[in-house]
Amino acid sequence: MRVCIVGASGKLGRYMVKLALDRRYEVVAVCREQSVAKLAEFDGRIAVVPGATDDRDVIKRAVAGCDGVLVVLVPRGVHGYASGTAQAVLDHAEPGARLVFSCGWHITRDGQDVYTWKLKALVNVGGRLARLARFADLDDQVEATRRIFVSDTRWTVVRGSRLEEGISEGLPVWTRHVGDPVLQSDMTRRVDFALFMVQALEDDDLVHEAPAIVSRQSPSALAHATPRDRAEPPAATRPRAESAL
């Protein structure tokens, strides 16, 4: 499988590169020119296309011939970076390619998610401050996912909880709605967020889904997960211990 990873130089992106290479995928990585050095550990093993991820020409070159595209949907700045990235991928990905996007729990597909007051405050207050500082625009990430949800491509939008570092705890469990008891612990290992993204490439049950994920070893997952969720994932889906930063 040939896979393009958009936003490959960040922590999540580098985990996805490692996991894709572990599966012997051919990897094309996209990142800003000033971040190419962060991918030095993969020299000779991946192709790198430098440039802004919302640059349509950069994305067009990177996704050509790819069976899947993994996208770190970053709401950087206040000039439509996330929506521009998403639109470029939607427009230029190969027909039938699997498209997997990452975002946070604050994204809702059907309006049925139930949020805590803390998360509402973080999004409302933190989002406004980030926009005033011209650092990030959460509303643009909402617009990006709106475009994805109405697309007829084979998309999945993975909604992550709070993240922590550490060795893998296995493939996260998921549910369709934030507020479900299984998600109450609100914590996932970053390497396992990456694992879920990579695994989604070959999981057709996740096409046109927006799974909200949490660590399979979190207290809420252990208390409320289904028998399917409690089952140990196949060894091929689990990252090696050295994948942790």
KEBAVEX-327043 format. One line per 10 residues: number of its first residue (from 1); for each residue x, y, z of C-alpha. Coordinates in Angstrom, 1 decimal. Example, Ala and Ser with C-alpha at 12.3 -4.5 7.8 and 13.67 -1.06 7.14 Angstrom:
2
1	12.3 -4.5 7.8 ~ 13.7 -1.1 7.1;
//
This chain:
245
1	0.0 0.0 0.0 ~ 1.2 3.5 -0.9 ~ 0.3 6.0 1.8 ~ 0.6 9.8 2.0 ~ 0.9 11.3 5.5 ~ 0.0 15.0 5.6 ~ 1.5 16.8 8.5 ~ 4.2 14.1 9.0 ~ 6.7 16.1 11.0 ~ 4.7 16.5 14.2;
11	4.6 14.0 17.0 ~ 1.4 12.3 15.8 ~ 2.7 12.4 12.2 ~ 6.0 10.8 13.1 ~ 4.3 8.0 15.0 ~ 2.1 7.3 11.9 ~ 5.2 7.2 9.7 ~ 6.8 4.6 12.0 ~ 3.7 2.5 12.1 ~ 3.2 2.7 8.3;
21	6.8 1.6 7.7 ~ 6.3 -1.2 10.3 ~ 3.6 -2.5 8.0 ~ 5.9 -2.2 5.0 ~ 3.7 0.6 3.4 ~ 5.4 2.9 0.9 ~ 5.2 6.3 2.6 ~ 5.1 9.8 1.1 ~ 5.4 12.5 3.8 ~ 4.2 16.1 3.5;
31	5.4 18.8 5.9 ~ 6.5 22.4 5.9 ~ 10.0 23.0 4.5 ~ 11.3 24.3 7.8 ~ 10.2 21.0 9.5 ~ 11.8 18.5 7.0 ~ 14.8 17.9 9.4 ~ 12.4 16.4 11.9 ~ 12.0 13.5 9.5 ~ 15.8 12.8 9.3;
41	15.4 9.4 11.1 ~ 13.5 8.2 8.1 ~ 16.0 9.2 5.4 ~ 16.1 6.7 2.6 ~ 12.9 5.0 3.7 ~ 10.3 7.6 2.8 ~ 9.7 10.2 0.1 ~ 9.2 13.8 1.4 ~ 7.2 16.5 -0.4 ~ 8.0 19.8 1.4;
51	5.5 22.6 1.5 ~ 2.4 24.0 3.2 ~ -0.3 21.3 3.6 ~ -2.9 23.7 2.3 ~ -0.9 24.2 -0.9 ~ -3.0 22.5 -3.5 ~ 0.0 21.8 -5.8 ~ 2.0 20.2 -3.0 ~ -1.0 18.0 -2.1 ~ -1.7 17.1 -5.7;
61	1.9 15.9 -6.1 ~ 2.0 14.1 -2.8 ~ -1.2 12.1 -3.1 ~ -0.7 11.0 -6.7 ~ -0.9 7.2 -6.8 ~ -1.6 6.8 -3.1 ~ -4.1 4.2 -1.9 ~ -4.6 6.1 1.4 ~ -4.0 9.5 2.9 ~ -3.6 10.2 6.6;
71	-4.1 13.9 7.5 ~ -3.2 15.7 10.7 ~ -5.9 18.4 10.5 ~ -4.2 21.3 12.2 ~ -6.1 24.6 12.6 ~ -2.9 26.7 12.3 ~ -3.3 30.4 11.9 ~ -6.4 32.3 10.8 ~ -6.3 32.0 7.0 ~ -8.2 28.7 6.4;
81	-5.3 26.4 6.9 ~ -7.3 23.4 8.0 ~ -10.1 23.8 5.5 ~ -7.6 24.4 2.7 ~ -5.7 21.2 3.6 ~ -8.9 19.2 3.8 ~ -10.2 20.5 0.5 ~ -7.0 19.9 -1.3 ~ -6.9 16.3 -0.2 ~ -10.6 15.8 -1.0;
91	-10.1 17.2 -4.5 ~ -6.8 15.6 -5.4 ~ -6.8 12.1 -3.8 ~ -7.1 9.2 -6.1 ~ -10.6 7.9 -6.7 ~ -11.5 5.3 -4.1 ~ -8.5 6.2 -1.8 ~ -9.0 5.9 1.9 ~ -8.9 9.3 3.6 ~ -8.4 9.4 7.4;
101	-8.3 12.8 9.2 ~ -7.5 13.6 12.8 ~ -9.1 16.2 15.0 ~ -10.4 16.6 18.6 ~ -13.6 15.7 20.4 ~ -14.9 19.2 19.9 ~ -15.9 18.3 16.3 ~ -19.4 16.9 16.0 ~ -21.0 15.2 13.0 ~ -24.6 15.0 14.0;
111	-25.0 17.3 17.0 ~ -25.6 14.4 19.3 ~ -22.4 14.7 21.3 ~ -22.6 15.8 24.9 ~ -19.8 17.9 26.2 ~ -18.6 18.7 29.8 ~ -18.5 22.3 30.9 ~ -14.7 22.1 31.0 ~ -14.4 21.1 27.4 ~ -17.0 23.7 26.4;
121	-14.9 26.4 28.2 ~ -11.7 25.2 26.7 ~ -13.1 25.4 23.2 ~ -15.0 28.7 23.7 ~ -12.4 30.6 25.7 ~ -9.2 29.0 24.5 ~ -10.5 29.0 20.9 ~ -11.2 32.8 21.0 ~ -7.8 33.5 22.6 ~ -6.0 31.4 20.0;
131	-7.8 33.3 17.2 ~ -7.1 36.7 18.7 ~ -3.4 35.7 18.9 ~ -3.7 34.6 15.3 ~ -2.3 31.2 16.4 ~ -5.2 28.9 15.5 ~ -8.8 28.9 14.3 ~ -10.9 26.1 15.7 ~ -13.9 27.4 13.6 ~ -11.8 26.6 10.5;
141	-11.3 23.1 11.7 ~ -15.1 22.8 12.1 ~ -15.5 24.0 8.5 ~ -12.8 21.6 7.3 ~ -14.7 18.6 8.8 ~ -18.0 19.9 7.5 ~ -16.6 19.6 4.0 ~ -15.3 16.1 4.7 ~ -18.7 15.0 6.1 ~ -20.5 16.0 2.9;
151	-17.9 14.5 0.6 ~ -18.6 11.3 -1.3 ~ -15.0 10.1 -0.8 ~ -14.1 7.2 1.5 ~ -13.4 9.3 4.6 ~ -13.0 8.7 8.3 ~ -12.6 11.5 10.9 ~ -10.9 10.3 14.0 ~ -11.7 12.4 17.1 ~ -9.1 12.2 19.8;
161	-9.3 12.7 23.5 ~ -6.6 14.4 25.6 ~ -3.2 12.8 24.7 ~ -0.3 11.6 26.7 ~ 3.0 10.0 25.9 ~ 4.0 6.5 26.8 ~ 4.3 3.0 25.3 ~ 1.3 1.6 23.5 ~ -1.7 0.4 25.4 ~ -3.2 -1.2 22.2;
171	-5.8 -0.1 19.7 ~ -8.1 2.5 21.3 ~ -11.8 1.8 21.8 ~ -14.3 4.1 20.0 ~ -17.9 5.2 20.0 ~ -19.9 7.5 17.8 ~ -20.7 10.2 20.5 ~ -18.7 12.1 23.0 ~ -20.5 11.8 26.3 ~ -20.8 8.1 26.1;
181	-19.6 6.5 29.4 ~ -16.8 4.6 27.7 ~ -15.0 7.8 26.9 ~ -15.2 9.4 30.4 ~ -11.5 8.9 31.2 ~ -10.7 11.3 28.3 ~ -7.1 10.1 27.8 ~ -5.3 8.3 24.9 ~ -1.6 7.5 24.3 ~ -0.5 9.6 21.3;
191	1.1 6.5 19.8 ~ -2.3 4.7 20.0 ~ -4.1 7.7 18.3 ~ -1.6 7.1 15.5 ~ -2.3 3.4 15.6 ~ -6.0 4.0 15.2 ~ -5.4 6.3 12.2 ~ -3.2 3.8 10.4 ~ -5.5 0.8 11.2 ~ -8.4 2.8 9.8;
201	-6.9 2.6 6.4 ~ -7.9 -1.0 6.1 ~ -11.0 -1.0 8.2 ~ -14.0 -0.5 5.9 ~ -16.3 -0.5 8.9 ~ -15.0 3.0 9.6 ~ -15.8 4.5 6.2 ~ -18.1 7.5 6.8 ~ -17.7 7.3 10.5 ~ -16.4 9.9 13.0;
211	-15.1 7.7 15.9 ~ -14.4 9.4 19.2 ~ -11.6 7.4 20.8 ~ -10.1 6.6 24.2 ~ -7.4 4.3 25.5 ~ -8.5 0.7 25.8 ~ -6.7 0.5 29.2 ~ -8.4 3.6 30.6 ~ -10.7 3.1 33.6 ~ -13.8 4.1 31.6;
221	-13.0 1.7 28.8 ~ -12.4 -1.2 31.1 ~ -15.7 -0.5 32.9 ~ -17.9 0.1 29.9 ~ -16.3 -1.4 26.7 ~ -18.1 -4.1 24.8 ~ -16.6 -7.6 24.6 ~ -15.3 -6.7 21.1 ~ -13.4 -3.8 22.6 ~ -12.0 -5.8 25.4;
231	-10.5 -8.4 23.0 ~ -6.8 -8.0 22.6 ~ -6.1 -6.7 19.0 ~ -4.0 -8.8 16.6 ~ -0.3 -8.5 17.1 ~ 0.0 -6.9 13.6 ~ -2.0 -3.9 14.8 ~ 0.1 -3.2 17.9 ~ 3.1 -0.9 17.6 ~ 6.5 -2.1 19.0;
241	7.6 -0.5 22.3 ~ 10.3 1.5 20.5 ~ 7.6 3.5 18.7 ~ 7.2 5.6 21.8 ~ 9.1 8.9 21.8;
//
